[in-house]
Amino acid sequence: MPDTDDTAIARPIFDLPAEQQVETWQALFEALPVPALIHGPDGDLVAFSRGALDMLGYTREEMHALKPFGWVDPSMMRGAAGRLETILYDGLLTFESGIVRKDGSKRPTEVRSQRVDTPLGPAILSVIRDVSEREEARRQLVHLAYHDSLTGLWNRAAFEERLRLAIADVRRHGDTLALAYLDLDRFKPINDEFGHETGDQVLVAVGARIGAVVREQDVVARLGGDEFVLILPRLSSSSELGSIAERLLASIRSPISACGVDCVIDASIGFAVFHPESDDARSLVVKADTAMYAAKSDPEHAWCIWSPALAHPETCDS
């Protein structure tokens, strides 16, 4: 049979003297495996659970020594005073935040806070949930929505959005904007002879090579198959397009090792320069595509710039 002291522990907490009730509730709260914090109405830390220490990586003494909200990601502190007022006034608030662990690592969190009225006045009880996995899943979904699954480049949806933004920027600032439409030559025989796995590796290599020779502000996207597009903003003038074409072609023409096979391909490139008074996103794409096919049909020229008379392109390589 249990002794007297053990049976006393099993008594209902509400039957204990007030001082023992406080001590018991405090011990139970501090033992919670769930990350939880209690703040005063001014934001001062009153109590914390074992789960909060485990999440943050601090000892009890280190936690007490932290400044108010010293574990919160500084980038998430904006609006903290307003959140305190909302919780005290409305009684409940759920919001996204972030923590900085003792080791310096950061994690996104979701905080559910509510006002608790105690005999000593109002307090704020907050339960913290690590949402790293949820945020990573969200990030992956966004990535899949805007990136080509094979090459990792921007996809058609992202390209169209960024082209609209680039055009809006040109209309505000008047810089030169050009679009390059690039289609690979001699790619189909690689697929036919060596298989799609080899062809896929070639496409990945081409995407990486294009990305390596363009500027940081340029946008590279794969529309599908062996078609790529480049948004070229803030050019000094259309005279830059010749050197851009030569860099792209030199990079693509270098042999590509894929699945143990050295593959040699080429490309045809069409350029279109944006004219605010007559162009929109759709017309710019059509012009670049038309210029690309003009280059593809001319065995002596691998690139050209769209002009009203494509029989006499403004600039072609020789």
C-alpha positions in Angstrom: 0.0 0.0 0.0 1.3 3.5 -0.7 2.4 5.6 2.3 0.9 8.8 3.5 3.2 11.1 1.5 2.4 9.3 -1.8 -1.3 9.6 -1.3 -1.0 13.3 -0.6 0.5 13.8 -4.1 -2.6 12.1 -5.5 -5.0 14.5 -3.9 -6.8 16.9 -6.2 -4.7 20.0 -6.7 -7.7 22.3 -5.8 -7.8 20.7 -2.3 -4.2 21.8 -1.6 -3.4 25.0 0.2 -3.0 28.0 -2.1 0.8 28.1 -1.8 1.1 24.4 -2.7 -1.3 24.8 -5.6 1.0 27.5 -7.1 4.0 25.3 -6.6 2.3 22.3 -8.1 0.9 24.1 -11.1 4.3 25.7 -11.7 6.0 22.3 -11.6 3.5 20.8 -14.0 3.8 23.7 -16.4 7.6 23.6 -16.4 7.6 19.8 -17.1 5.4 20.2 -20.2 7.2 18.7 -23.3 5.3 21.2 -25.4 7.1 24.5 -26.1 5.2 27.0 -24.0 5.9 30.4 -22.5 4.1 32.7 -20.1 4.6 36.5 -20.4 3.4 39.3 -18.3 1.4 42.1 -20.0 4.6 44.1 -20.5 6.3 41.2 -22.3 8.5 40.1 -19.5 9.1 36.3 -19.3 7.3 34.7 -16.3 7.7 31.0 -17.0 8.7 28.5 -19.6 8.3 24.8 -20.2 10.9 22.1 -20.7 9.7 21.8 -24.3 10.6 25.5 -24.8 14.1 24.8 -23.5 14.5 21.8 -25.7 13.4 23.8 -28.8 15.7 26.7 -28.1 18.6 24.7 -26.7 19.1 26.9 -23.6 19.5 25.9 -20.0 17.1 27.3 -17.4 19.7 29.8 -16.2 20.5 30.9 -19.8 16.8 31.4 -20.5 16.3 33.6 -17.5 19.3 35.7 -18.5 18.0 36.4 -22.0 16.5 39.9 -22.7 12.8 40.0 -23.4 12.0 38.0 -26.6 15.8 37.4 -27.0 15.1 34.0 -28.7 12.9 35.6 -31.4 14.3 36.1 -34.9 15.0 39.8 -35.1 13.4 39.9 -38.6 10.1 38.9 -37.0 10.1 41.4 -34.1 8.4 44.1 -36.1 4.9 44.6 -34.7 5.6 42.7 -31.5 4.2 45.5 -29.3 1.0 45.5 -31.5 0.6 41.8 -31.1 0.8 42.1 -27.3 -1.9 44.7 -27.3 -4.1 42.6 -29.6 -3.7 39.5 -27.4 -4.5 41.5 -24.2 -7.5 43.1 -25.9 -9.0 40.3 -28.0 -7.8 37.4 -25.8 -6.4 35.2 -28.6 -4.0 35.5 -31.5 -2.3 33.1 -33.8 0.7 34.4 -35.9 3.8 33.3 -37.7 7.2 34.0 -36.1 10.6 32.6 -36.0 13.2 31.6 -33.3 16.9 31.7 -33.1 18.3 28.8 -31.2 21.3 29.0 -28.9 23.5 27.5 -31.7 22.4 30.4 -34.0 20.2 28.3 -36.2 16.8 29.7 -37.2 13.5 28.0 -37.5 10.1 29.2 -38.6 7.4 28.9 -36.0 3.7 29.4 -35.5 2.6 30.9 -32.2 -0.8 30.6 -30.6 -1.1 33.1 -27.7 -4.0 33.8 -25.4 -4.8 36.0 -22.5 -5.1 34.3 -19.1 -6.7 36.2 -16.2 -5.0 35.2 -12.9 -5.5 36.4 -9.3 -2.3 38.5 -9.9 -3.6 40.1 -13.1 -3.5 39.2 -16.8 -0.8 37.0 -18.4 -0.1 35.7 -21.9 0.2 32.0 -22.5 1.9 31.2 -25.8 2.4 27.7 -27.3 5.0 27.6 -30.1 5.1 25.1 -32.9 8.0 24.4 -35.2 6.8 24.6 -38.8 10.1 24.0 -40.6 8.7 20.9 -42.4 5.6 22.8 -43.5 7.6 25.8 -44.7 10.0 23.5 -46.6 7.0 21.7 -48.2 5.6 25.2 -49.2 9.0 26.2 -50.6 9.2 23.1 -52.7 5.7 23.6 -54.0 6.6 27.2 -55.0 9.8 25.9 -56.6 7.9 23.3 -58.6 5.3 25.9 -59.7 7.9 28.2 -61.2 10.9 26.0 -62.1 11.5 23.5 -64.9 11.7 20.0 -63.2 14.5 18.8 -65.4 17.0 21.8 -65.6 15.9 23.8 -62.6 15.6 26.9 -64.8 12.5 29.1 -64.7 9.5 27.5 -66.4 7.0 29.1 -68.8 4.8 30.5 -66.0 7.7 32.2 -64.3 9.1 33.5 -67.6 5.8 35.1 -68.5 5.5 36.8 -65.1 9.1 38.1 -65.2 8.7 39.3 -68.8 5.7 41.4 -67.7 7.8 42.8 -64.8 10.7 43.6 -67.2 8.4 45.4 -69.6 6.9 47.4 -66.8 10.4 48.4 -65.7 11.3 49.5 -69.2 8.2 51.6 -69.4 9.2 53.4 -66.2 12.9 53.8 -66.7 13.4 53.6 -70.5 16.2 51.1 -70.6 16.8 48.7 -73.5 15.2 45.3 -73.1 15.7 42.4 -75.5 14.4 38.8 -75.6 16.4 35.9 -76.9 14.7 32.8 -78.2 17.1 29.8 -78.4 16.4 26.5 -80.1 19.0 23.6 -80.2 20.2 22.2 -83.5 21.2 18.5 -83.9 19.5 17.6 -80.7 16.9 15.1 -82.0 19.5 12.7 -83.4 21.0 12.5 -79.8 17.6 11.4 -78.4 17.1 9.0 -81.3 20.5 7.4 -81.2 21.4 7.4 -77.5 18.1 7.6 -75.7 16.2 10.2 -73.7 18.4 9.9 -70.6 21.3 11.1 -72.6 19.2 13.8 -74.2 18.0 15.0 -70.7 21.6 15.2 -69.5 22.4 17.4 -72.6 19.5 19.7 -71.8 20.6 20.0 -68.2 24.2 20.8 -69.4 22.9 23.4 -71.9 20.8 25.1 -69.2 23.8 25.3 -66.9 26.1 26.7 -69.6 23.6 29.4 -70.6 23.2 30.4 -67.0 27.0 30.6 -66.6 27.5 33.1 -69.5 24.6 35.5 -68.9 24.5 38.4 -66.5 23.1 38.2 -63.0 20.0 40.3 -63.9 19.2 38.1 -67.0 16.4 35.6 -66.8 16.9 32.1 -68.3 13.9 29.8 -68.8 13.1 26.6 -70.5 9.8 26.6 -72.3 9.9 22.8 -73.1 11.7 20.4 -75.3 14.9 22.0 -76.5 13.6 25.6 -76.5 15.1 28.2 -74.1 14.3 31.9 -73.7 16.4 34.7 -72.1 15.1 38.0 -70.9 17.9 40.6 -71.2 17.0 43.8 -69.3 19.0 47.0 -68.9 21.1 46.7 -72.0 23.2 49.7 -72.9 22.0 49.2 -76.5 21.0 46.5 -79.0 24.6 46.4 -80.2 25.4 44.2 -77.1 23.3 41.3 -78.6 26.1 40.3 -81.0 28.5 39.5 -78.2 25.8 37.9 -76.2 25.0 35.6 -79.1 28.7 34.7 -79.6 29.1 33.8 -75.9 26.0 31.6 -75.9 27.0 29.8 -79.1 30.6 29.2 -78.1 29.4 27.7 -74.8 26.8 25.5 -76.4 29.0 24.3 -79.2 31.6 22.8 -76.9 31.2 19.0 -76.7 28.9 17.8 -73.9 29.7 14.5 -72.1 26.4 12.8 -71.3 26.0 9.1 -70.3 29.5 8.4 -71.4 28.9 9.9 -74.9 30.4 13.1 -76.2 27.6 15.0 -77.8 28.1 18.0 -80.2 25.1 20.3 -80.7 24.5 23.8 -82.1 21.8 26.4 -81.6 19.8 29.0 -83.5 19.0 32.3 -81.7 16.5 34.9 -82.4 16.5 38.3 -80.7 13.8 40.9 -80.4 14.3 44.4 -79.0 11.3 45.8 -77.1 9.7 49.0 -78.4 7.3 50.5 -75.8 5.2 52.2 -78.5 4.4 49.1 -80.4 5.2 46.0 -78.4 3.8 43.9 -75.6 4.9 40.7 -74.0 3.2 38.5 -76.7 4.4 40.4 -79.7 8.0 40.4 -78.3 7.9 36.6 -78.0 6.5 36.2 -81.5 9.2 38.5 -82.9 12.0 36.6 -81.1 10.6 33.3 -82.3 10.3 34.5 -85.8 13.9 35.7 -85.8 15.0 32.3 -84.4 13.4 30.5 -87.3 14.9 32.9 -89.8 18.3 32.1 -88.3 17.6 28.3 -88.4 16.6 28.5 -92.0 19.8 30.2 -93.0 22.8 27.9 -93.0 25.2 30.8 -92.9 23.8 32.6 -89.9 23.1 31.1 -86.4 21.4 34.2 -85.0 19.6 37.3 -86.0 17.7 40.3 -84.6 14.1 40.7 -85.7 13.3 43.5 -88.1 10.3 44.3 -90.3 12.0 42.7 -93.2 13.6 39.4 -92.0 15.0 38.8 -95.4 17.5 41.5 -94.4 18.0 41.1 -90.7 19.7 43.9 -88.9 22.5 41.8 -87.5 23.6 38.3 -88.1 26.8 36.4 -87.4 29.0 35.3 -90.3 
